[in-house]
């Protein structure tokens, strides 16, 4: 017997809302990349998504909240495992970002240099990422180490895609990852006998 179609009005409305929100986020992401934070308006996003501006405001509120949602529209899989494995997960994600420009992230990074609202959205994303890294580091100074890892990753992505730094732009993702691997492994493990060190992983 074929499955009975779900005709629950509540389910249908929830699915319709999910699709509309996804369409709005996709339009906002494209506009933040193409036009920047300042020139992207709620009305323009609504027009690109084919919805009323009031609906965008209803779902996401002000533009600052919208850019925050764009940043987290495709959150990466949570970091998990012992420090060595976490380092490799970070490096694998960085390799992907080096190979293909991450549009969602670059939309915010490009704008955060001049707009406090975009900077706040970026800080929230960075803080969440640092917390995941810090939780995997068995050292008293895990927070500092996690911040350094995040700064290295962010700096490399910005230098390659936004600043177009010649050395980093011309290098292959594999070359960059190979050079960074010892640094990240050192930062994410505890070193006995060093200040802040804990149990070696």
PyMOL commands that place a pseudoatom at each C-alpha (Angstrom):
pseudoatom trace, name=CA, resn=UNK, resi=1, chain=A, elem=C, hetatm=0, pos=[0.000, 0.000, 0.000]
pseudoatom trace, name=CA, resn=UNK, resi=2, chain=A, elem=C, hetatm=0, pos=[1.475, 3.418, -0.933]
pseudoatom trace, name=CA, resn=UNK, resi=3, chain=A, elem=C, hetatm=0, pos=[2.192, 5.813, 1.954]
pseudoatom trace, name=CA, resn=UNK, resi=4, chain=A, elem=C, hetatm=0, pos=[-0.529, 8.258, 2.814]
pseudoatom trace, name=CA, resn=UNK, resi=5, chain=A, elem=C, hetatm=0, pos=[0.417, 11.841, 2.014]
pseudoatom trace, name=CA, resn=UNK, resi=6, chain=A, elem=C, hetatm=0, pos=[0.847, 14.135, 4.998]
pseudoatom trace, name=CA, resn=UNK, resi=7, chain=A, elem=C, hetatm=0, pos=[-1.999, 16.632, 4.788]
pseudoatom trace, name=CA, resn=UNK, resi=8, chain=A, elem=C, hetatm=0, pos=[-1.496, 18.148, 8.240]
pseudoatom trace, name=CA, resn=UNK, resi=9, chain=A, elem=C, hetatm=0, pos=[-1.888, 21.928, 7.706]
pseudoatom trace, name=CA, resn=UNK, resi=10, chain=A, elem=C, hetatm=0, pos=[0.595, 22.660, 10.512]
pseudoatom trace, name=CA, resn=UNK, resi=11, chain=A, elem=C, hetatm=0, pos=[3.258, 20.496, 8.857]
pseudoatom trace, name=CA, resn=UNK, resi=12, chain=A, elem=C, hetatm=0, pos=[2.623, 22.119, 5.491]
pseudoatom trace, name=CA, resn=UNK, resi=13, chain=A, elem=C, hetatm=0, pos=[2.954, 25.600, 6.967]
pseudoatom trace, name=CA, resn=UNK, resi=14, chain=A, elem=C, hetatm=0, pos=[6.182, 24.673, 8.741]
pseudoatom trace, name=CA, resn=UNK, resi=15, chain=A, elem=C, hetatm=0, pos=[7.665, 23.302, 5.523]
pseudoatom trace, name=CA, resn=UNK, resi=16, chain=A, elem=C, hetatm=0, pos=[6.574, 26.374, 3.586]
pseudoatom trace, name=CA, resn=UNK, resi=17, chain=A, elem=C, hetatm=0, pos=[8.192, 28.617, 6.180]
pseudoatom trace, name=CA, resn=UNK, resi=18, chain=A, elem=C, hetatm=0, pos=[11.419, 26.586, 6.080]
pseudoatom trace, name=CA, resn=UNK, resi=19, chain=A, elem=C, hetatm=0, pos=[11.625, 26.923, 2.306]
pseudoatom trace, name=CA, resn=UNK, resi=20, chain=A, elem=C, hetatm=0, pos=[10.873, 30.642, 2.425]
pseudoatom trace, name=CA, resn=UNK, resi=21, chain=A, elem=C, hetatm=0, pos=[13.543, 31.233, 5.076]
pseudoatom trace, name=CA, resn=UNK, resi=22, chain=A, elem=C, hetatm=0, pos=[16.071, 29.261, 3.022]
pseudoatom trace, name=CA, resn=UNK, resi=23, chain=A, elem=C, hetatm=0, pos=[15.222, 31.334, -0.064]
pseudoatom trace, name=CA, resn=UNK, resi=24, chain=A, elem=C, hetatm=0, pos=[15.669, 34.573, 1.893]
pseudoatom trace, name=CA, resn=UNK, resi=25, chain=A, elem=C, hetatm=0, pos=[19.018, 33.442, 3.321]
pseudoatom trace, name=CA, resn=UNK, resi=26, chain=A, elem=C, hetatm=0, pos=[20.240, 32.420, -0.113]
pseudoatom trace, name=CA, resn=UNK, resi=27, chain=A, elem=C, hetatm=0, pos=[19.262, 35.821, -1.546]
pseudoatom trace, name=CA, resn=UNK, resi=28, chain=A, elem=C, hetatm=0, pos=[20.859, 37.648, 1.399]
pseudoatom trace, name=CA, resn=UNK, resi=29, chain=A, elem=C, hetatm=0, pos=[24.081, 35.654, 1.054]
pseudoatom trace, name=CA, resn=UNK, resi=30, chain=A, elem=C, hetatm=0, pos=[24.373, 36.516, -2.644]
pseudoatom trace, name=CA, resn=UNK, resi=31, chain=A, elem=C, hetatm=0, pos=[23.662, 40.195, -2.026]
pseudoatom trace, name=CA, resn=UNK, resi=32, chain=A, elem=C, hetatm=0, pos=[26.108, 40.528, 0.872]
pseudoatom trace, name=CA, resn=UNK, resi=33, chain=A, elem=C, hetatm=0, pos=[28.805, 39.034, -1.381]
pseudoatom trace, name=CA, resn=UNK, resi=34, chain=A, elem=C, hetatm=0, pos=[27.937, 41.096, -4.459]
pseudoatom trace, name=CA, resn=UNK, resi=35, chain=A, elem=C, hetatm=0, pos=[26.971, 44.431, -2.887]
pseudoatom trace, name=CA, resn=UNK, resi=36, chain=A, elem=C, hetatm=0, pos=[28.551, 44.413, 0.568]
pseudoatom trace, name=CA, resn=UNK, resi=37, chain=A, elem=C, hetatm=0, pos=[26.884, 44.964, 3.916]
pseudoatom trace, name=CA, resn=UNK, resi=38, chain=A, elem=C, hetatm=0, pos=[26.172, 48.690, 3.578]
pseudoatom trace, name=CA, resn=UNK, resi=39, chain=A, elem=C, hetatm=0, pos=[24.432, 48.547, 0.195]
pseudoatom trace, name=CA, resn=UNK, resi=40, chain=A, elem=C, hetatm=0, pos=[22.406, 45.439, 0.991]
pseudoatom trace, name=CA, resn=UNK, resi=41, chain=A, elem=C, hetatm=0, pos=[18.984, 46.412, 2.325]
pseudoatom trace, name=CA, resn=UNK, resi=42, chain=A, elem=C, hetatm=0, pos=[16.106, 44.374, 3.694]
pseudoatom trace, name=CA, resn=UNK, resi=43, chain=A, elem=C, hetatm=0, pos=[13.967, 45.587, 0.790]
pseudoatom trace, name=CA, resn=UNK, resi=44, chain=A, elem=C, hetatm=0, pos=[16.594, 44.469, -1.747]
pseudoatom trace, name=CA, resn=UNK, resi=45, chain=A, elem=C, hetatm=0, pos=[16.896, 41.044, -0.126]
pseudoatom trace, name=CA, resn=UNK, resi=46, chain=A, elem=C, hetatm=0, pos=[13.112, 40.696, -0.152]
pseudoatom trace, name=CA, resn=UNK, resi=47, chain=A, elem=C, hetatm=0, pos=[12.986, 41.569, -3.840]
pseudoatom trace, name=CA, resn=UNK, resi=48, chain=A, elem=C, hetatm=0, pos=[15.708, 39.065, -4.694]
pseudoatom trace, name=CA, resn=UNK, resi=49, chain=A, elem=C, hetatm=0, pos=[13.902, 36.366, -2.711]
pseudoatom trace, name=CA, resn=UNK, resi=50, chain=A, elem=C, hetatm=0, pos=[10.509, 37.207, -4.209]
pseudoatom trace, name=CA, resn=UNK, resi=51, chain=A, elem=C, hetatm=0, pos=[8.858, 38.017, -0.881]
pseudoatom trace, name=CA, resn=UNK, resi=52, chain=A, elem=C, hetatm=0, pos=[7.555, 41.077, 0.944]
pseudoatom trace, name=CA, resn=UNK, resi=53, chain=A, elem=C, hetatm=0, pos=[10.057, 43.087, 3.005]
pseudoatom trace, name=CA, resn=UNK, resi=54, chain=A, elem=C, hetatm=0, pos=[7.774, 42.741, 6.012]
pseudoatom trace, name=CA, resn=UNK, resi=55, chain=A, elem=C, hetatm=0, pos=[8.150, 38.961, 5.824]
pseudoatom trace, name=CA, resn=UNK, resi=56, chain=A, elem=C, hetatm=0, pos=[11.943, 39.243, 5.930]
pseudoatom trace, name=CA, resn=UNK, resi=57, chain=A, elem=C, hetatm=0, pos=[11.643, 41.459, 9.016]
pseudoatom trace, name=CA, resn=UNK, resi=58, chain=A, elem=C, hetatm=0, pos=[9.165, 39.024, 10.578]
pseudoatom trace, name=CA, resn=UNK, resi=59, chain=A, elem=C, hetatm=0, pos=[11.471, 36.033, 10.124]
pseudoatom trace, name=CA, resn=UNK, resi=60, chain=A, elem=C, hetatm=0, pos=[14.864, 37.640, 10.763]
pseudoatom trace, name=CA, resn=UNK, resi=61, chain=A, elem=C, hetatm=0, pos=[14.396, 41.118, 12.236]
pseudoatom trace, name=CA, resn=UNK, resi=62, chain=A, elem=C, hetatm=0, pos=[16.999, 43.795, 11.529]
pseudoatom trace, name=CA, resn=UNK, resi=63, chain=A, elem=C, hetatm=0, pos=[19.844, 43.495, 9.009]
pseudoatom trace, name=CA, resn=UNK, resi=64, chain=A, elem=C, hetatm=0, pos=[22.369, 42.689, 11.752]
pseudoatom trace, name=CA, resn=UNK, resi=65, chain=A, elem=C, hetatm=0, pos=[20.346, 39.617, 12.690]
pseudoatom trace, name=CA, resn=UNK, resi=66, chain=A, elem=C, hetatm=0, pos=[20.049, 38.646, 9.031]
pseudoatom trace, name=CA, resn=UNK, resi=67, chain=A, elem=C, hetatm=0, pos=[23.790, 38.790, 8.417]
pseudoatom trace, name=CA, resn=UNK, resi=68, chain=A, elem=C, hetatm=0, pos=[24.278, 36.697, 11.551]
pseudoatom trace, name=CA, resn=UNK, resi=69, chain=A, elem=C, hetatm=0, pos=[21.917, 34.068, 10.176]
pseudoatom trace, name=CA, resn=UNK, resi=70, chain=A, elem=C, hetatm=0, pos=[23.748, 34.098, 6.838]
pseudoatom trace, name=CA, resn=UNK, resi=71, chain=A, elem=C, hetatm=0, pos=[27.003, 33.436, 8.679]
pseudoatom trace, name=CA, resn=UNK, resi=72, chain=A, elem=C, hetatm=0, pos=[25.526, 30.380, 10.383]
pseudoatom trace, name=CA, resn=UNK, resi=73, chain=A, elem=C, hetatm=0, pos=[23.367, 29.190, 7.481]
pseudoatom trace, name=CA, resn=UNK, resi=74, chain=A, elem=C, hetatm=0, pos=[25.757, 26.307, 6.774]
pseudoatom trace, name=CA, resn=UNK, resi=75, chain=A, elem=C, hetatm=0, pos=[27.409, 25.562, 10.103]
pseudoatom trace, name=CA, resn=UNK, resi=76, chain=A, elem=C, hetatm=0, pos=[30.327, 23.119, 9.935]
pseudoatom trace, name=CA, resn=UNK, resi=77, chain=A, elem=C, hetatm=0, pos=[30.098, 19.732, 11.582]
pseudoatom trace, name=CA, resn=UNK, resi=78, chain=A, elem=C, hetatm=0, pos=[31.058, 19.926, 15.247]
pseudoatom trace, name=CA, resn=UNK, resi=79, chain=A, elem=C, hetatm=0, pos=[34.676, 19.236, 16.137]
pseudoatom trace, name=CA, resn=UNK, resi=80, chain=A, elem=C, hetatm=0, pos=[35.089, 15.996, 18.041]
pseudoatom trace, name=CA, resn=UNK, resi=81, chain=A, elem=C, hetatm=0, pos=[37.784, 13.574, 19.148]
pseudoatom trace, name=CA, resn=UNK, resi=82, chain=A, elem=C, hetatm=0, pos=[41.255, 13.788, 20.726]
pseudoatom trace, name=CA, resn=UNK, resi=83, chain=A, elem=C, hetatm=0, pos=[43.439, 16.852, 20.002]
pseudoatom trace, name=CA, resn=UNK, resi=84, chain=A, elem=C, hetatm=0, pos=[45.300, 15.243, 17.102]
pseudoatom trace, name=CA, resn=UNK, resi=85, chain=A, elem=C, hetatm=0, pos=[42.062, 14.379, 15.326]
pseudoatom trace, name=CA, resn=UNK, resi=86, chain=A, elem=C, hetatm=0, pos=[40.604, 17.823, 15.987]
pseudoatom trace, name=CA, resn=UNK, resi=87, chain=A, elem=C, hetatm=0, pos=[43.686, 19.409, 14.408]
pseudoatom trace, name=CA, resn=UNK, resi=88, chain=A, elem=C, hetatm=0, pos=[43.184, 17.333, 11.282]
pseudoatom trace, name=CA, resn=UNK, resi=89, chain=A, elem=C, hetatm=0, pos=[39.492, 18.279, 11.165]
pseudoatom trace, name=CA, resn=UNK, resi=90, chain=A, elem=C, hetatm=0, pos=[40.434, 21.959, 11.352]
pseudoatom trace, name=CA, resn=UNK, resi=91, chain=A, elem=C, hetatm=0, pos=[43.037, 21.524, 8.615]
pseudoatom trace, name=CA, resn=UNK, resi=92, chain=A, elem=C, hetatm=0, pos=[40.557, 19.648, 6.399]
pseudoatom trace, name=CA, resn=UNK, resi=93, chain=A, elem=C, hetatm=0, pos=[38.026, 22.490, 6.708]
pseudoatom trace, name=CA, resn=UNK, resi=94, chain=A, elem=C, hetatm=0, pos=[40.727, 25.046, 5.997]
pseudoatom trace, name=CA, resn=UNK, resi=95, chain=A, elem=C, hetatm=0, pos=[41.766, 23.114, 2.876]
pseudoatom trace, name=CA, resn=UNK, resi=96, chain=A, elem=C, hetatm=0, pos=[38.172, 23.293, 1.614]
pseudoatom trace, name=CA, resn=UNK, resi=97, chain=A, elem=C, hetatm=0, pos=[38.034, 27.044, 2.278]
pseudoatom trace, name=CA, resn=UNK, resi=98, chain=A, elem=C, hetatm=0, pos=[41.321, 27.554, 0.424]
pseudoatom trace, name=CA, resn=UNK, resi=99, chain=A, elem=C, hetatm=0, pos=[40.171, 25.547, -2.587]
pseudoatom trace, name=CA, resn=UNK, resi=100, chain=A, elem=C, hetatm=0, pos=[36.781, 27.258, -2.977]
pseudoatom trace, name=CA, resn=UNK, resi=101, chain=A, elem=C, hetatm=0, pos=[35.810, 30.708, -1.714]
pseudoatom trace, name=CA, resn=UNK, resi=102, chain=A, elem=C, hetatm=0, pos=[33.303, 30.255, 1.172]
pseudoatom trace, name=CA, resn=UNK, resi=103, chain=A, elem=C, hetatm=0, pos=[30.696, 32.821, 0.061]
pseudoatom trace, name=CA, resn=UNK, resi=104, chain=A, elem=C, hetatm=0, pos=[28.773, 32.973, 3.363]
pseudoatom trace, name=CA, resn=UNK, resi=105, chain=A, elem=C, hetatm=0, pos=[31.863, 33.608, 5.455]
pseudoatom trace, name=CA, resn=UNK, resi=106, chain=A, elem=C, hetatm=0, pos=[33.477, 36.024, 3.020]
pseudoatom trace, name=CA, resn=UNK, resi=107, chain=A, elem=C, hetatm=0, pos=[30.304, 38.109, 2.870]
pseudoatom trace, name=CA, resn=UNK, resi=108, chain=A, elem=C, hetatm=0, pos=[30.662, 38.842, 6.574]
pseudoatom trace, name=CA, resn=UNK, resi=109, chain=A, elem=C, hetatm=0, pos=[34.461, 39.059, 6.634]
pseudoatom trace, name=CA, resn=UNK, resi=110, chain=A, elem=C, hetatm=0, pos=[34.459, 41.606, 3.814]
pseudoatom trace, name=CA, resn=UNK, resi=111, chain=A, elem=C, hetatm=0, pos=[32.002, 43.824, 5.678]
pseudoatom trace, name=CA, resn=UNK, resi=112, chain=A, elem=C, hetatm=0, pos=[33.235, 43.419, 9.247]
pseudoatom trace, name=CA, resn=UNK, resi=113, chain=A, elem=C, hetatm=0, pos=[36.243, 45.667, 8.648]
pseudoatom trace, name=CA, resn=UNK, resi=114, chain=A, elem=C, hetatm=0, pos=[34.042, 48.756, 8.313]
pseudoatom trace, name=CA, resn=UNK, resi=115, chain=A, elem=C, hetatm=0, pos=[30.651, 47.901, 9.826]
pseudoatom trace, name=CA, resn=UNK, resi=116, chain=A, elem=C, hetatm=0, pos=[30.228, 47.170, 13.566]
pseudoatom trace, name=CA, resn=UNK, resi=117, chain=A, elem=C, hetatm=0, pos=[27.037, 45.159, 12.961]
pseudoatom trace, name=CA, resn=UNK, resi=118, chain=A, elem=C, hetatm=0, pos=[28.809, 42.749, 10.622]
pseudoatom trace, name=CA, resn=UNK, resi=119, chain=A, elem=C, hetatm=0, pos=[31.802, 42.632, 12.974]
pseudoatom trace, name=CA, resn=UNK, resi=120, chain=A, elem=C, hetatm=0, pos=[29.527, 41.576, 15.831]
pseudoatom trace, name=CA, resn=UNK, resi=121, chain=A, elem=C, hetatm=0, pos=[28.064, 38.756, 13.735]
pseudoatom trace, name=CA, resn=UNK, resi=122, chain=A, elem=C, hetatm=0, pos=[31.569, 37.596, 12.832]
pseudoatom trace, name=CA, resn=UNK, resi=123, chain=A, elem=C, hetatm=0, pos=[32.684, 37.711, 16.480]
pseudoatom trace, name=CA, resn=UNK, resi=124, chain=A, elem=C, hetatm=0, pos=[29.795, 35.468, 17.479]
pseudoatom trace, name=CA, resn=UNK, resi=125, chain=A, elem=C, hetatm=0, pos=[30.762, 32.901, 14.870]
pseudoatom trace, name=CA, resn=UNK, resi=126, chain=A, elem=C, hetatm=0, pos=[34.440, 33.038, 15.849]
pseudoatom trace, name=CA, resn=UNK, resi=127, chain=A, elem=C, hetatm=0, pos=[33.592, 32.685, 19.554]
pseudoatom trace, name=CA, resn=UNK, resi=128, chain=A, elem=C, hetatm=0, pos=[31.521, 29.569, 18.881]
pseudoatom trace, name=CA, resn=UNK, resi=129, chain=A, elem=C, hetatm=0, pos=[34.332, 28.045, 16.807]
pseudoatom trace, name=CA, resn=UNK, resi=130, chain=A, elem=C, hetatm=0, pos=[36.952, 28.857, 19.460]
pseudoatom trace, name=CA, resn=UNK, resi=131, chain=A, elem=C, hetatm=0, pos=[34.817, 27.259, 22.172]
pseudoatom trace, name=CA, resn=UNK, resi=132, chain=A, elem=C, hetatm=0, pos=[34.749, 23.980, 20.225]
pseudoatom trace, name=CA, resn=UNK, resi=133, chain=A, elem=C, hetatm=0, pos=[38.509, 24.031, 19.760]
pseudoatom trace, name=CA, resn=UNK, resi=134, chain=A, elem=C, hetatm=0, pos=[39.168, 24.976, 23.383]
pseudoatom trace, name=CA, resn=UNK, resi=135, chain=A, elem=C, hetatm=0, pos=[37.035, 22.090, 24.672]
pseudoatom trace, name=CA, resn=UNK, resi=136, chain=A, elem=C, hetatm=0, pos=[39.328, 19.601, 22.918]
pseudoatom trace, name=CA, resn=UNK, resi=137, chain=A, elem=C, hetatm=0, pos=[42.645, 20.963, 24.231]
pseudoatom trace, name=CA, resn=UNK, resi=138, chain=A, elem=C, hetatm=0, pos=[43.916, 19.366, 27.486]
pseudoatom trace, name=CA, resn=UNK, resi=139, chain=A, elem=C, hetatm=0, pos=[45.739, 22.434, 28.792]
pseudoatom trace, name=CA, resn=UNK, resi=140, chain=A, elem=C, hetatm=0, pos=[45.148, 25.166, 31.341]
pseudoatom trace, name=CA, resn=UNK, resi=141, chain=A, elem=C, hetatm=0, pos=[45.625, 27.807, 28.643]
pseudoatom trace, name=CA, resn=UNK, resi=142, chain=A, elem=C, hetatm=0, pos=[43.249, 26.102, 26.200]
pseudoatom trace, name=CA, resn=UNK, resi=143, chain=A, elem=C, hetatm=0, pos=[41.381, 29.352, 25.568]
pseudoatom trace, name=CA, resn=UNK, resi=144, chain=A, elem=C, hetatm=0, pos=[44.521, 31.164, 24.421]
pseudoatom trace, name=CA, resn=UNK, resi=145, chain=A, elem=C, hetatm=0, pos=[45.563, 28.245, 22.237]
pseudoatom trace, name=CA, resn=UNK, resi=146, chain=A, elem=C, hetatm=0, pos=[42.105, 28.039, 20.652]
pseudoatom trace, name=CA, resn=UNK, resi=147, chain=A, elem=C, hetatm=0, pos=[42.172, 31.794, 19.943]
pseudoatom trace, name=CA, resn=UNK, resi=148, chain=A, elem=C, hetatm=0, pos=[45.552, 31.427, 18.230]
pseudoatom trace, name=CA, resn=UNK, resi=149, chain=A, elem=C, hetatm=0, pos=[44.318, 28.530, 16.093]
pseudoatom trace, name=CA, resn=UNK, resi=150, chain=A, elem=C, hetatm=0, pos=[41.262, 30.545, 15.086]
pseudoatom trace, name=CA, resn=UNK, resi=151, chain=A, elem=C, hetatm=0, pos=[43.419, 33.597, 14.285]
pseudoatom trace, name=CA, resn=UNK, resi=152, chain=A, elem=C, hetatm=0, pos=[45.748, 31.534, 12.090]
pseudoatom trace, name=CA, resn=UNK, resi=153, chain=A, elem=C, hetatm=0, pos=[42.861, 29.968, 10.158]
pseudoatom trace, name=CA, resn=UNK, resi=154, chain=A, elem=C, hetatm=0, pos=[41.023, 33.272, 9.757]
pseudoatom trace, name=CA, resn=UNK, resi=155, chain=A, elem=C, hetatm=0, pos=[44.197, 35.077, 8.723]
pseudoatom trace, name=CA, resn=UNK, resi=156, chain=A, elem=C, hetatm=0, pos=[45.022, 32.530, 6.039]
pseudoatom trace, name=CA, resn=UNK, resi=157, chain=A, elem=C, hetatm=0, pos=[41.509, 32.629, 4.562]
pseudoatom trace, name=CA, resn=UNK, resi=158, chain=A, elem=C, hetatm=0, pos=[41.403, 36.441, 4.548]
pseudoatom trace, name=CA, resn=UNK, resi=159, chain=A, elem=C, hetatm=0, pos=[44.900, 36.670, 3.044]
pseudoatom trace, name=CA, resn=UNK, resi=160, chain=A, elem=C, hetatm=0, pos=[44.037, 34.248, 0.249]
pseudoatom trace, name=CA, resn=UNK, resi=161, chain=A, elem=C, hetatm=0, pos=[40.524, 35.358, -0.718]
pseudoatom trace, name=CA, resn=UNK, resi=162, chain=A, elem=C, hetatm=0, pos=[40.223, 39.005, 0.342]
pseudoatom trace, name=CA, resn=UNK, resi=163, chain=A, elem=C, hetatm=0, pos=[43.734, 40.475, 0.486]
pseudoatom trace, name=CA, resn=UNK, resi=164, chain=A, elem=C, hetatm=0, pos=[44.945, 38.262, -2.378]
pseudoatom trace, name=CA, resn=UNK, resi=165, chain=A, elem=C, hetatm=0, pos=[48.362, 37.907, -0.738]
pseudoatom trace, name=CA, resn=UNK, resi=166, chain=A, elem=C, hetatm=0, pos=[50.639, 36.655, -3.526]
pseudoatom trace, name=CA, resn=UNK, resi=167, chain=A, elem=C, hetatm=0, pos=[52.485, 33.999, -1.550]
pseudoatom trace, name=CA, resn=UNK, resi=168, chain=A, elem=C, hetatm=0, pos=[49.320, 32.455, -0.099]
pseudoatom trace, name=CA, resn=UNK, resi=169, chain=A, elem=C, hetatm=0, pos=[47.250, 32.900, -3.269]
pseudoatom trace, name=CA, resn=UNK, resi=170, chain=A, elem=C, hetatm=0, pos=[49.857, 31.178, -5.443]
pseudoatom trace, name=CA, resn=UNK, resi=171, chain=A, elem=C, hetatm=0, pos=[50.416, 28.282, -3.035]
pseudoatom trace, name=CA, resn=UNK, resi=172, chain=A, elem=C, hetatm=0, pos=[48.309, 25.157, -3.336]
pseudoatom trace, name=CA, resn=UNK, resi=173, chain=A, elem=C, hetatm=0, pos=[45.953, 24.252, -0.484]
pseudoatom trace, name=CA, resn=UNK, resi=174, chain=A, elem=C, hetatm=0, pos=[48.014, 21.099, 0.070]
pseudoatom trace, name=CA, resn=UNK, resi=175, chain=A, elem=C, hetatm=0, pos=[51.233, 23.095, 0.464]
pseudoatom trace, name=CA, resn=UNK, resi=176, chain=A, elem=C, hetatm=0, pos=[49.644, 25.505, 2.944]
pseudoatom trace, name=CA, resn=UNK, resi=177, chain=A, elem=C, hetatm=0, pos=[48.125, 22.676, 4.989]
pseudoatom trace, name=CA, resn=UNK, resi=178, chain=A, elem=C, hetatm=0, pos=[51.434, 20.764, 5.112]
pseudoatom trace, name=CA, resn=UNK, resi=179, chain=A, elem=C, hetatm=0, pos=[53.245, 23.856, 6.410]
pseudoatom trace, name=CA, resn=UNK, resi=180, chain=A, elem=C, hetatm=0, pos=[50.569, 24.651, 9.001]
pseudoatom trace, name=CA, resn=UNK, resi=181, chain=A, elem=C, hetatm=0, pos=[50.148, 21.092, 10.313]
pseudoatom trace, name=CA, resn=UNK, resi=182, chain=A, elem=C, hetatm=0, pos=[53.044, 21.161, 12.856]
pseudoatom trace, name=CA, resn=UNK, resi=183, chain=A, elem=C, hetatm=0, pos=[51.868, 24.550, 14.160]
pseudoatom trace, name=CA, resn=UNK, resi=184, chain=A, elem=C, hetatm=0, pos=[48.268, 23.456, 14.720]
pseudoatom trace, name=CA, resn=UNK, resi=185, chain=A, elem=C, hetatm=0, pos=[49.265, 20.128, 16.239]
pseudoatom trace, name=CA, resn=UNK, resi=186, chain=A, elem=C, hetatm=0, pos=[51.544, 21.970, 18.656]
pseudoatom trace, name=CA, resn=UNK, resi=187, chain=A, elem=C, hetatm=0, pos=[48.811, 24.425, 19.666]
pseudoatom trace, name=CA, resn=UNK, resi=188, chain=A, elem=C, hetatm=0, pos=[46.145, 21.774, 20.226]
pseudoatom trace, name=CA, resn=UNK, resi=189, chain=A, elem=C, hetatm=0, pos=[48.142, 19.439, 22.455]
pseudoatom trace, name=CA, resn=UNK, resi=190, chain=A, elem=C, hetatm=0, pos=[49.363, 19.996, 26.012]
pseudoatom trace, name=CA, resn=UNK, resi=191, chain=A, elem=C, hetatm=0, pos=[53.124, 20.148, 26.452]
pseudoatom trace, name=CA, resn=UNK, resi=192, chain=A, elem=C, hetatm=0, pos=[54.331, 18.870, 29.844]
pseudoatom trace, name=CA, resn=UNK, resi=193, chain=A, elem=C, hetatm=0, pos=[56.772, 21.159, 31.538]
pseudoatom trace, name=CA, resn=UNK, resi=194, chain=A, elem=C, hetatm=0, pos=[55.660, 24.283, 29.670]
pseudoatom trace, name=CA, resn=UNK, resi=195, chain=A, elem=C, hetatm=0, pos=[53.575, 27.051, 31.289]
pseudoatom trace, name=CA, resn=UNK, resi=196, chain=A, elem=C, hetatm=0, pos=[49.920, 26.148, 30.972]
pseudoatom trace, name=CA, resn=UNK, resi=197, chain=A, elem=C, hetatm=0, pos=[50.724, 22.585, 29.946]
pseudoatom trace, name=CA, resn=UNK, resi=198, chain=A, elem=C, hetatm=0, pos=[48.674, 19.647, 31.094]
pseudoatom trace, name=CA, resn=UNK, resi=199, chain=A, elem=C, hetatm=0, pos=[48.514, 15.989, 30.238]
pseudoatom trace, name=CA, resn=UNK, resi=200, chain=A, elem=C, hetatm=0, pos=[50.112, 15.195, 26.903]
pseudoatom trace, name=CA, resn=UNK, resi=201, chain=A, elem=C, hetatm=0, pos=[47.692, 13.826, 24.344]
for i in range(1, 201): cmd.bond("trace and resi %d" % i, "trace and resi %d" % (i + 1))
show_as sticks, trace
zoom trace
